[in-house]
């Protein structure tokens, strides 16, 4: 069976899309944090998944595909759905309700480590010395912020942080295990079907929580948070992530996750009033330097 035809894009075009994807992903931390103040995380997840699944399936239904998905690959797509919904997004939203936006984004910045390991094991990717050095420097920028005290490491955030760490590992495997499927069937279809299958698994529990939730104290603005997470993240950011994965090695695009903590921290400072410091700025510059080294 032939793969979907792959067009050629310039490196600048691909990296521009990746930067947009990372920005959309970074905004998820402060935006979801705001909505989770008013909405139970399981109810938040329910509406997010319903909106995202319907939106993606609607788009896919209007497109014609020459390459049909083989039956054996549907099982793999269902597996991706399990990774992205229960193990990634439900754990992320639950964890984010117990920790800060800055904590969540910093933990997601460890993604390159997990993708690097998984890509080496499952995809046999062997990044060069320069890329490894760049990843280490970028992670060093994140570690500088965490170890400086600019981000609190108190026990009060431990439970939420652990949940988000498990969500990060699930995201890494969603990335690695989906790469071959994306090359065969396209980013849009794989994202739509995996997210929809995962959402179906969540529906019975999510529906129960949604029916029994008290909506009287939820301001209208909080629903914009749900809408952004559904469309901005689950639709656009996820599809763009898999799209970039068609053209770049997983270990290469992973290093860009180190931009997210600093974008998220800036938005959290302006919107939620979470503290920011010169150490955070310094760490951001170090992370950017690591990305430049990995890419040059």
BALOBA-1460 file (C-alpha; in Angstrom, 3 decimals):
// residues 296
<rec num="1" residu="x" x="0.000" y="0.000" z="0.000"/>
<rec num="2" residu="x" x="1.387" y="3.397" z="-0.940"/>
<rec num="3" residu="x" x="1.811" y="6.268" z="1.455"/>
<rec num="4" residu="x" x="0.018" y="9.586" z="1.155"/>
<rec num="5" residu="x" x="1.895" y="11.836" z="-1.237"/>
<rec num="6" residu="x" x="4.229" y="14.122" z="0.692"/>
<rec num="7" residu="x" x="4.808" y="17.646" z="-0.592"/>
<rec num="8" residu="x" x="8.104" y="19.378" z="-0.062"/>
<rec num="9" residu="x" x="8.193" y="22.405" z="2.222"/>
<rec num="10" residu="x" x="11.084" y="24.676" z="3.148"/>
<rec num="11" residu="x" x="12.714" y="24.307" z="6.547"/>
<rec num="12" residu="x" x="11.584" y="27.812" z="7.475"/>
<rec num="13" residu="x" x="7.963" y="26.935" z="6.653"/>
<rec num="14" residu="x" x="8.062" y="23.766" z="8.741"/>
<rec num="15" residu="x" x="9.741" y="25.489" z="11.682"/>
<rec num="16" residu="x" x="7.225" y="28.341" z="11.495"/>
<rec num="17" residu="x" x="4.379" y="25.845" z="11.774"/>
<rec num="18" residu="x" x="6.184" y="24.147" z="14.668"/>
<rec num="19" residu="x" x="6.614" y="27.470" z="16.487"/>
<rec num="20" residu="x" x="2.896" y="28.200" z="16.022"/>
<rec num="21" residu="x" x="2.065" y="24.738" z="17.333"/>
<rec num="22" residu="x" x="4.260" y="25.247" z="20.396"/>
<rec num="23" residu="x" x="2.665" y="28.629" z="21.082"/>
<rec num="24" residu="x" x="-0.824" y="27.104" z="20.919"/>
<rec num="25" residu="x" x="0.336" y="24.354" z="23.256"/>
<rec num="26" residu="x" x="1.940" y="26.791" z="25.696"/>
<rec num="27" residu="x" x="-1.238" y="28.845" z="25.961"/>
<rec num="28" residu="x" x="-3.048" y="25.704" z="27.116"/>
<rec num="29" residu="x" x="-1.421" y="25.900" z="30.556"/>
<rec num="30" residu="x" x="-2.647" y="29.320" z="31.741"/>
<rec num="31" residu="x" x="-5.917" y="29.107" z="29.806"/>
<rec num="32" residu="x" x="-6.852" y="25.684" z="31.190"/>
<rec num="33" residu="x" x="-5.783" y="26.800" z="34.675"/>
<rec num="34" residu="x" x="-8.312" y="29.628" z="34.528"/>
<rec num="35" residu="x" x="-11.175" y="27.368" z="33.442"/>
<rec num="36" residu="x" x="-10.328" y="24.692" z="35.996"/>
<rec num="37" residu="x" x="-10.856" y="27.178" z="38.809"/>
<rec num="38" residu="x" x="-14.588" y="27.012" z="38.063"/>
<rec num="39" residu="x" x="-15.131" y="23.718" z="36.233"/>
<rec num="40" residu="x" x="-14.446" y="20.224" z="37.557"/>
<rec num="41" residu="x" x="-11.524" y="18.765" z="35.553"/>
<rec num="42" residu="x" x="-13.535" y="15.706" z="34.496"/>
<rec num="43" residu="x" x="-16.414" y="17.900" z="33.293"/>
<rec num="44" residu="x" x="-13.928" y="20.224" z="31.582"/>
<rec num="45" residu="x" x="-12.438" y="17.210" z="29.802"/>
<rec num="46" residu="x" x="-15.867" y="15.936" z="28.756"/>
<rec num="47" residu="x" x="-16.865" y="19.095" z="26.891"/>
<rec num="48" residu="x" x="-13.398" y="19.540" z="25.464"/>
<rec num="49" residu="x" x="-13.354" y="16.053" z="23.968"/>
<rec num="50" residu="x" x="-16.902" y="16.229" z="22.618"/>
<rec num="51" residu="x" x="-16.274" y="19.551" z="20.849"/>
<rec num="52" residu="x" x="-12.884" y="18.474" z="19.490"/>
<rec num="53" residu="x" x="-14.069" y="15.070" z="18.256"/>
<rec num="54" residu="x" x="-17.124" y="16.489" z="16.487"/>
<rec num="55" residu="x" x="-15.049" y="19.266" z="14.897"/>
<rec num="56" residu="x" x="-12.334" y="16.922" z="13.626"/>
<rec num="57" residu="x" x="-14.744" y="14.290" z="12.302"/>
<rec num="58" residu="x" x="-16.746" y="16.988" z="10.523"/>
<rec num="59" residu="x" x="-13.625" y="18.212" z="8.717"/>
<rec num="60" residu="x" x="-12.514" y="14.675" z="7.810"/>
<rec num="61" residu="x" x="-15.958" y="13.814" z="6.426"/>
<rec num="62" residu="x" x="-15.634" y="16.546" z="3.788"/>
<rec num="63" residu="x" x="-12.249" y="15.325" z="2.532"/>
<rec num="64" residu="x" x="-11.581" y="12.527" z="0.045"/>
<rec num="65" residu="x" x="-8.719" y="10.118" z="0.712"/>
<rec num="66" residu="x" x="-7.231" y="7.771" z="-1.874"/>
<rec num="67" residu="x" x="-5.534" y="5.632" z="0.762"/>
<rec num="68" residu="x" x="-7.928" y="3.645" z="2.963"/>
<rec num="69" residu="x" x="-6.998" y="2.766" z="6.520"/>
<rec num="70" residu="x" x="-6.300" y="-0.954" z="6.933"/>
<rec num="71" residu="x" x="-8.202" y="-2.820" z="9.633"/>
<rec num="72" residu="x" x="-5.047" y="-3.714" z="11.549"/>
<rec num="73" residu="x" x="-4.115" y="-0.041" z="11.730"/>
<rec num="74" residu="x" x="-7.430" y="0.886" z="13.332"/>
<rec num="75" residu="x" x="-6.256" y="-1.015" z="16.412"/>
<rec num="76" residu="x" x="-3.123" y="1.110" z="16.458"/>
<rec num="77" residu="x" x="-5.192" y="4.274" z="16.128"/>
<rec num="78" residu="x" x="-7.391" y="3.116" z="19.025"/>
<rec num="79" residu="x" x="-4.180" y="2.658" z="21.016"/>
<rec num="80" residu="x" x="-3.225" y="6.245" z="20.214"/>
<rec num="81" residu="x" x="-6.663" y="7.302" z="21.427"/>
<rec num="82" residu="x" x="-6.053" y="5.600" z="24.769"/>
<rec num="83" residu="x" x="-2.727" y="7.396" z="25.095"/>
<rec num="84" residu="x" x="-3.977" y="10.857" z="24.126"/>
<rec num="85" residu="x" x="-7.286" y="10.955" z="26.050"/>
<rec num="86" residu="x" x="-7.216" y="8.984" z="29.336"/>
<rec num="87" residu="x" x="-3.453" y="8.978" z="29.848"/>
<rec num="88" residu="x" x="-2.484" y="12.350" z="28.409"/>
<rec num="89" residu="x" x="-5.332" y="14.830" z="28.497"/>
<rec num="90" residu="x" x="-7.381" y="13.577" z="31.458"/>
<rec num="91" residu="x" x="-4.257" y="13.289" z="33.599"/>
<rec num="92" residu="x" x="-3.081" y="16.698" z="32.356"/>
<rec num="93" residu="x" x="-6.334" y="18.472" z="33.232"/>
<rec num="94" residu="x" x="-6.591" y="16.714" z="36.591"/>
<rec num="95" residu="x" x="-2.951" y="17.453" z="37.363"/>
<rec num="96" residu="x" x="-3.239" y="21.072" z="36.254"/>
<rec num="97" residu="x" x="-6.069" y="21.579" z="38.757"/>
<rec num="98" residu="x" x="-3.643" y="20.635" z="41.556"/>
<rec num="99" residu="x" x="-0.607" y="22.630" z="40.453"/>
<rec num="100" residu="x" x="0.345" y="25.921" z="38.783"/>
<rec num="101" residu="x" x="0.425" y="26.782" z="35.085"/>
<rec num="102" residu="x" x="4.197" y="27.295" z="35.328"/>
<rec num="103" residu="x" x="4.712" y="23.885" z="36.920"/>
<rec num="104" residu="x" x="2.690" y="22.184" z="34.211"/>
<rec num="105" residu="x" x="4.587" y="23.832" z="31.387"/>
<rec num="106" residu="x" x="7.967" y="23.092" z="32.962"/>
<rec num="107" residu="x" x="7.114" y="19.427" z="33.380"/>
<rec num="108" residu="x" x="6.032" y="19.287" z="29.745"/>
<rec num="109" residu="x" x="9.446" y="20.728" z="28.900"/>
<rec num="110" residu="x" x="10.931" y="17.340" z="29.853"/>
<rec num="111" residu="x" x="9.167" y="15.938" z="26.764"/>
<rec num="112" residu="x" x="12.392" y="15.924" z="24.674"/>
<rec num="113" residu="x" x="13.943" y="13.439" z="27.096"/>
<rec num="114" residu="x" x="11.069" y="10.970" z="26.799"/>
<rec num="115" residu="x" x="10.722" y="11.417" z="23.029"/>
<rec num="116" residu="x" x="14.483" y="11.069" z="22.617"/>
<rec num="117" residu="x" x="14.431" y="7.751" z="24.521"/>
<rec num="118" residu="x" x="11.310" y="6.434" z="22.797"/>
<rec num="119" residu="x" x="12.535" y="7.473" z="19.328"/>
<rec num="120" residu="x" x="15.825" y="5.681" z="19.927"/>
<rec num="121" residu="x" x="14.044" y="2.496" z="21.069"/>
<rec num="122" residu="x" x="11.127" y="2.354" z="18.626"/>
<rec num="123" residu="x" x="12.191" y="4.409" z="15.588"/>
<rec num="124" residu="x" x="15.937" y="3.729" z="15.779"/>
<rec num="125" residu="x" x="16.615" y="7.463" z="15.491"/>
<rec num="126" residu="x" x="20.199" y="8.347" z="16.381"/>
<rec num="127" residu="x" x="20.547" y="12.130" z="16.762"/>
<rec num="128" residu="x" x="23.984" y="13.633" z="16.190"/>
<rec num="129" residu="x" x="26.204" y="14.982" z="18.951"/>
<rec num="130" residu="x" x="25.228" y="18.599" z="18.202"/>
<rec num="131" residu="x" x="21.521" y="17.866" z="18.633"/>
<rec num="132" residu="x" x="22.127" y="16.023" z="21.878"/>
<rec num="133" residu="x" x="24.171" y="18.974" z="23.157"/>
<rec num="134" residu="x" x="21.430" y="21.374" z="22.089"/>
<rec num="135" residu="x" x="18.756" y="19.317" z="23.894"/>
<rec num="136" residu="x" x="20.872" y="19.232" z="27.047"/>
<rec num="137" residu="x" x="21.471" y="22.991" z="26.966"/>
<rec num="138" residu="x" x="17.767" y="23.692" z="26.392"/>
<rec num="139" residu="x" x="16.817" y="21.406" z="29.271"/>
<rec num="140" residu="x" x="19.502" y="23.131" z="31.320"/>
<rec num="141" residu="x" x="17.638" y="26.393" z="30.854"/>
<rec num="142" residu="x" x="14.499" y="24.794" z="32.241"/>
<rec num="143" residu="x" x="16.411" y="23.165" z="35.106"/>
<rec num="144" residu="x" x="17.954" y="26.539" z="35.994"/>
<rec num="145" residu="x" x="14.511" y="27.978" z="36.559"/>
<rec num="146" residu="x" x="13.269" y="25.004" z="38.559"/>
<rec num="147" residu="x" x="16.317" y="24.783" z="40.820"/>
<rec num="148" residu="x" x="16.582" y="28.524" z="41.413"/>
<rec num="149" residu="x" x="13.399" y="28.743" z="43.417"/>
<rec num="150" residu="x" x="11.705" y="30.807" z="40.736"/>
<rec num="151" residu="x" x="9.256" y="27.942" z="40.582"/>
<rec num="152" residu="x" x="8.076" y="26.558" z="43.921"/>
<rec num="153" residu="x" x="8.779" y="22.861" z="44.413"/>
<rec num="154" residu="x" x="6.655" y="22.480" z="47.544"/>
<rec num="155" residu="x" x="4.832" y="19.270" z="48.459"/>
<rec num="156" residu="x" x="1.498" y="20.988" z="47.915"/>
<rec num="157" residu="x" x="2.051" y="20.600" z="44.160"/>
<rec num="158" residu="x" x="3.520" y="17.086" z="44.228"/>
<rec num="159" residu="x" x="0.322" y="15.168" z="43.357"/>
<rec num="160" residu="x" x="-0.528" y="17.443" z="40.429"/>
<rec num="161" residu="x" x="3.066" y="17.395" z="39.199"/>
<rec num="162" residu="x" x="3.196" y="13.587" z="39.210"/>
<rec num="163" residu="x" x="-0.034" y="13.356" z="37.207"/>
<rec num="164" residu="x" x="1.336" y="15.785" z="34.619"/>
<rec num="165" residu="x" x="4.599" y="13.829" z="34.413"/>
<rec num="166" residu="x" x="2.635" y="10.680" z="33.508"/>
<rec num="167" residu="x" x="0.733" y="12.773" z="30.939"/>
<rec num="168" residu="x" x="4.068" y="13.880" z="29.445"/>
<rec num="169" residu="x" x="5.257" y="10.294" z="29.002"/>
<rec num="170" residu="x" x="1.930" y="9.401" z="27.349"/>
<rec num="171" residu="x" x="2.363" y="12.347" z="24.943"/>
<rec num="172" residu="x" x="5.865" y="11.148" z="24.038"/>
<rec num="173" residu="x" x="4.551" y="7.707" z="23.114"/>
<rec num="174" residu="x" x="1.597" y="9.211" z="21.265"/>
<rec num="175" residu="x" x="4.183" y="11.072" z="19.185"/>
<rec num="176" residu="x" x="6.441" y="8.103" z="18.493"/>
<rec num="177" residu="x" x="3.804" y="5.459" z="17.850"/>
<rec num="178" residu="x" x="1.818" y="7.778" z="15.604"/>
<rec num="179" residu="x" x="4.670" y="8.760" z="13.283"/>
<rec num="180" residu="x" x="4.339" y="5.863" z="10.825"/>
<rec num="181" residu="x" x="0.547" y="6.121" z="10.770"/>
<rec num="182" residu="x" x="0.739" y="9.831" z="9.986"/>
<rec num="183" residu="x" x="3.019" y="9.176" z="7.042"/>
<rec num="184" residu="x" x="0.562" y="6.614" z="5.683"/>
<rec num="185" residu="x" x="-2.776" y="8.273" z="6.349"/>
<rec num="186" residu="x" x="-2.145" y="11.944" z="7.072"/>
<rec num="187" residu="x" x="-2.079" y="14.048" z="10.239"/>
<rec num="188" residu="x" x="-5.726" y="15.098" z="10.118"/>
<rec num="189" residu="x" x="-7.252" y="11.616" z="9.885"/>
<rec num="190" residu="x" x="-4.990" y="10.033" z="12.477"/>
<rec num="191" residu="x" x="-5.636" y="12.887" z="14.913"/>
<rec num="192" residu="x" x="-9.394" y="12.845" z="14.285"/>
<rec num="193" residu="x" x="-9.835" y="9.094" z="14.663"/>
<rec num="194" residu="x" x="-7.478" y="8.623" z="17.614"/>
<rec num="195" residu="x" x="-9.018" y="11.504" z="19.542"/>
<rec num="196" residu="x" x="-12.542" y="10.305" z="18.726"/>
<rec num="197" residu="x" x="-11.839" y="6.721" z="19.809"/>
<rec num="198" residu="x" x="-10.277" y="7.974" z="23.025"/>
<rec num="199" residu="x" x="-13.236" y="10.276" z="23.633"/>
<rec num="200" residu="x" x="-15.670" y="7.362" z="23.250"/>
<rec num="201" residu="x" x="-13.838" y="5.529" z="26.021"/>
<rec num="202" residu="x" x="-14.212" y="8.564" z="28.245"/>
<rec num="203" residu="x" x="-17.862" y="9.307" z="27.426"/>
<rec num="204" residu="x" x="-19.669" y="7.099" z="30.017"/>
<rec num="205" residu="x" x="-17.703" y="8.494" z="32.939"/>
<rec num="206" residu="x" x="-17.583" y="12.017" z="31.510"/>
<rec num="207" residu="x" x="-21.327" y="12.086" z="30.857"/>
<rec num="208" residu="x" x="-22.050" y="11.012" z="34.429"/>
<rec num="209" residu="x" x="-19.808" y="13.784" z="35.797"/>
<rec num="210" residu="x" x="-21.305" y="16.376" z="33.438"/>
<rec num="211" residu="x" x="-24.903" y="15.511" z="34.391"/>
<rec num="212" residu="x" x="-24.182" y="15.763" z="38.118"/>
<rec num="213" residu="x" x="-22.088" y="18.942" z="37.977"/>
<rec num="214" residu="x" x="-23.420" y="22.207" z="39.435"/>
<rec num="215" residu="x" x="-23.112" y="24.830" z="36.684"/>
<rec num="216" residu="x" x="-24.506" y="27.774" z="38.652"/>
<rec num="217" residu="x" x="-21.126" y="29.123" z="39.786"/>
<rec num="218" residu="x" x="-19.401" y="28.840" z="36.376"/>
<rec num="219" residu="x" x="-18.912" y="32.240" z="34.693"/>
<rec num="220" residu="x" x="-19.401" y="32.533" z="30.949"/>
<rec num="221" residu="x" x="-15.702" y="33.347" z="30.448"/>
<rec num="222" residu="x" x="-14.686" y="29.924" z="31.795"/>
<rec num="223" residu="x" x="-16.364" y="28.250" z="28.814"/>
<rec num="224" residu="x" x="-14.014" y="30.131" z="26.493"/>
<rec num="225" residu="x" x="-11.244" y="28.205" z="28.231"/>
<rec num="226" residu="x" x="-12.969" y="24.927" z="27.330"/>
<rec num="227" residu="x" x="-13.461" y="26.083" z="23.745"/>
<rec num="228" residu="x" x="-9.805" y="27.033" z="23.363"/>
<rec num="229" residu="x" x="-8.641" y="23.679" z="24.734"/>
<rec num="230" residu="x" x="-10.981" y="21.886" z="22.340"/>
<rec num="231" residu="x" x="-10.266" y="23.854" z="19.155"/>
<rec num="232" residu="x" x="-6.944" y="25.603" z="19.774"/>
<rec num="233" residu="x" x="-5.215" y="22.619" z="21.343"/>
<rec num="234" residu="x" x="-7.017" y="19.353" z="20.511"/>
<rec num="235" residu="x" x="-7.757" y="20.351" z="16.909"/>
<rec num="236" residu="x" x="-5.125" y="22.798" z="15.671"/>
<rec num="237" residu="x" x="-2.142" y="22.054" z="17.934"/>
<rec num="238" residu="x" x="-2.515" y="18.270" z="17.685"/>
<rec num="239" residu="x" x="-2.957" y="18.229" z="13.918"/>
<rec num="240" residu="x" x="-0.039" y="20.621" z="13.434"/>
<rec num="241" residu="x" x="2.175" y="18.469" z="15.684"/>
<rec num="242" residu="x" x="1.547" y="15.345" z="13.624"/>
<rec num="243" residu="x" x="1.889" y="17.362" z="10.401"/>
<rec num="244" residu="x" x="5.374" y="18.532" z="11.381"/>
<rec num="245" residu="x" x="6.221" y="14.982" z="12.448"/>
<rec num="246" residu="x" x="5.842" y="13.889" z="8.814"/>
<rec num="247" residu="x" x="8.780" y="16.089" z="7.796"/>
<rec num="248" residu="x" x="11.125" y="16.048" z="10.802"/>
<rec num="249" residu="x" x="12.609" y="13.456" z="13.109"/>
<rec num="250" residu="x" x="10.783" y="13.092" z="16.413"/>
<rec num="251" residu="x" x="13.940" y="13.795" z="18.422"/>
<rec num="252" residu="x" x="14.460" y="16.990" z="16.418"/>
<rec num="253" residu="x" x="11.042" y="18.546" z="16.920"/>
<rec num="254" residu="x" x="10.986" y="17.496" z="20.584"/>
<rec num="255" residu="x" x="13.558" y="20.120" z="21.564"/>
<rec num="256" residu="x" x="11.062" y="22.859" z="20.709"/>
<rec num="257" residu="x" x="8.976" y="21.839" z="23.701"/>
<rec num="258" residu="x" x="11.485" y="23.801" z="25.756"/>
<rec num="259" residu="x" x="9.910" y="27.023" z="24.478"/>
<rec num="260" residu="x" x="6.572" y="26.256" z="26.106"/>
<rec num="261" residu="x" x="7.417" y="26.990" z="29.768"/>
<rec num="262" residu="x" x="8.541" y="30.508" z="28.972"/>
<rec num="263" residu="x" x="5.628" y="31.342" z="26.698"/>
<rec num="264" residu="x" x="3.239" y="29.910" z="29.292"/>
<rec num="265" residu="x" x="4.931" y="31.696" z="32.184"/>
<rec num="266" residu="x" x="4.694" y="35.029" z="30.368"/>
<rec num="267" residu="x" x="0.980" y="34.565" z="29.702"/>
<rec num="268" residu="x" x="0.387" y="33.313" z="33.272"/>
<rec num="269" residu="x" x="2.111" y="36.428" z="34.605"/>
<rec num="270" residu="x" x="0.034" y="38.806" z="32.489"/>
<rec num="271" residu="x" x="-3.281" y="36.981" z="32.879"/>
<rec num="272" residu="x" x="-3.196" y="35.023" z="36.160"/>
<rec num="273" residu="x" x="-0.700" y="37.118" z="38.090"/>
<rec num="274" residu="x" x="1.687" y="34.197" z="38.626"/>
<rec num="275" residu="x" x="5.189" y="35.402" z="39.576"/>
<rec num="276" residu="x" x="7.991" y="35.824" z="37.047"/>
<rec num="277" residu="x" x="11.659" y="36.600" z="37.649"/>
<rec num="278" residu="x" x="14.921" y="37.449" z="35.944"/>
<rec num="279" residu="x" x="15.945" y="33.821" z="36.435"/>
<rec num="280" residu="x" x="12.976" y="32.759" z="34.347"/>
<rec num="281" residu="x" x="14.050" y="35.142" z="31.592"/>
<rec num="282" residu="x" x="17.641" y="33.875" z="31.784"/>
<rec num="283" residu="x" x="16.461" y="30.260" z="31.634"/>
<rec num="284" residu="x" x="14.363" y="31.098" z="28.580"/>
<rec num="285" residu="x" x="17.366" y="32.563" z="26.780"/>
<rec num="286" residu="x" x="19.430" y="29.468" z="27.590"/>
<rec num="287" residu="x" x="16.648" y="27.224" z="26.277"/>
<rec num="288" residu="x" x="16.488" y="29.214" z="23.046"/>
<rec num="289" residu="x" x="20.268" y="28.963" z="22.703"/>
<rec num="290" residu="x" x="20.001" y="25.191" z="23.005"/>
<rec num="291" residu="x" x="17.396" y="25.080" z="20.252"/>
<rec num="292" residu="x" x="19.611" y="27.187" z="17.989"/>
<rec num="293" residu="x" x="22.573" y="24.871" z="18.593"/>
<rec num="294" residu="x" x="20.427" y="21.807" z="17.861"/>
<rec num="295" residu="x" x="19.181" y="23.317" z="14.604"/>
<rec num="296" residu="x" x="22.174" y="25.171" z="13.169"/>
